[in-house]
Amino acid sequence: MPNAKVEFVLFYDCPEDVMLPRLLQRGESSGRVDDNIASIKKRFRTFRNDTMPVIQYFETMGKVRQIISDDTVEKVFTRTQQAVKPIL
């Protein structure tokens, strides 16, 4: 969609060493067979290779609102509310 107007992009930034145990824990309760170390590390590579260039592209236009996400759900939600508040 080359003509789509993007107001901003939310970028939930969480280190892989924080995400890995979270995803493994999710796998214990969700029954997802792809929440294993090998699949998760492949998703991390895909994110770095395919998604980060998109984030970097929007950063060049000043359209990325970064949410630090290595905290509690409540704190991340508060940060999200603050990031989207200007357009609501």
C-alpha positions as CSV (number, residue, x, y, z in Angstrom):
1,M,0.0,0.0,0.0
2,P,2.3,2.8,-1.2
3,N,-0.4,5.4,-0.7
4,A,-1.4,4.4,2.9
5,K,-1.0,7.2,5.4
6,V,0.9,5.9,8.4
7,E,0.4,8.1,11.4
8,F,2.9,6.1,13.5
9,V,4.2,2.6,14.3
10,L,4.2,1.1,17.7
11,F,7.5,-0.8,18.3
12,Y,7.4,-3.0,21.4
13,D,11.1,-3.3,22.2
14,C,12.0,-6.2,24.4
15,P,15.4,-7.9,24.6
16,E,15.5,-11.5,23.3
17,D,16.9,-12.7,26.7
18,V,13.7,-11.4,28.3
19,M,11.4,-12.7,25.5
20,L,12.8,-16.2,25.4
21,P,11.7,-17.3,28.9
22,R,8.3,-15.5,28.4
23,L,7.7,-17.5,25.2
24,L,8.8,-20.7,26.7
25,Q,6.5,-20.2,29.7
26,R,3.6,-19.4,27.3
27,G,4.3,-22.6,25.5
28,E,3.9,-24.6,28.7
29,S,0.3,-23.4,29.1
30,S,-0.8,-22.7,25.5
31,G,0.0,-26.1,24.0
32,R,1.7,-24.3,21.1
33,V,4.2,-26.7,19.6
34,D,6.2,-23.9,18.1
35,D,7.0,-22.3,21.4
36,N,10.3,-24.2,21.7
37,I,13.8,-22.8,21.7
38,A,14.6,-23.6,18.1
39,S,11.4,-22.1,16.7
40,I,11.7,-19.0,19.0
41,K,15.3,-18.4,17.9
42,K,14.2,-18.7,14.3
43,R,11.4,-16.1,14.9
44,F,14.0,-13.8,16.4
45,R,16.2,-14.1,13.3
46,T,13.2,-13.5,11.1
47,F,12.3,-10.4,13.1
48,R,15.8,-9.0,12.9
49,N,16.1,-9.7,9.2
50,D,12.6,-8.9,7.9
51,T,10.9,-6.6,10.4
52,M,13.7,-4.4,11.8
53,P,14.3,-2.9,8.4
54,V,10.7,-1.8,8.3
55,I,11.0,-0.2,11.8
56,Q,14.2,1.5,10.7
57,Y,12.5,2.8,7.6
58,F,9.7,4.4,9.7
59,E,12.3,5.7,12.1
60,T,13.8,7.8,9.3
61,M,10.5,9.6,9.1
62,G,10.1,10.0,12.8
63,K,7.1,7.7,12.9
64,V,8.2,5.1,15.4
65,R,6.9,5.2,19.0
66,Q,9.0,2.8,20.9
67,I,7.6,1.0,23.9
68,I,10.1,-0.5,26.3
69,S,8.5,-3.9,27.0
70,D,10.8,-5.7,29.4
71,D,8.7,-4.7,32.3
72,T,5.3,-5.7,33.9
73,V,2.2,-5.9,31.8
74,E,0.8,-2.9,33.7
75,K,3.8,-0.7,33.0
76,V,3.9,-1.7,29.3
77,F,0.1,-1.0,29.0
78,T,0.7,2.5,30.6
79,R,3.5,3.2,28.2
80,T,1.2,2.2,25.3
81,Q,-1.6,4.4,26.5
82,Q,0.9,7.3,26.6
83,A,2.2,6.6,23.1
84,V,-1.3,6.6,21.5
85,K,-2.9,9.3,23.6
86,P,-1.9,12.2,21.2
87,I,-4.1,10.7,18.5
88,L,-7.1,9.7,20.6
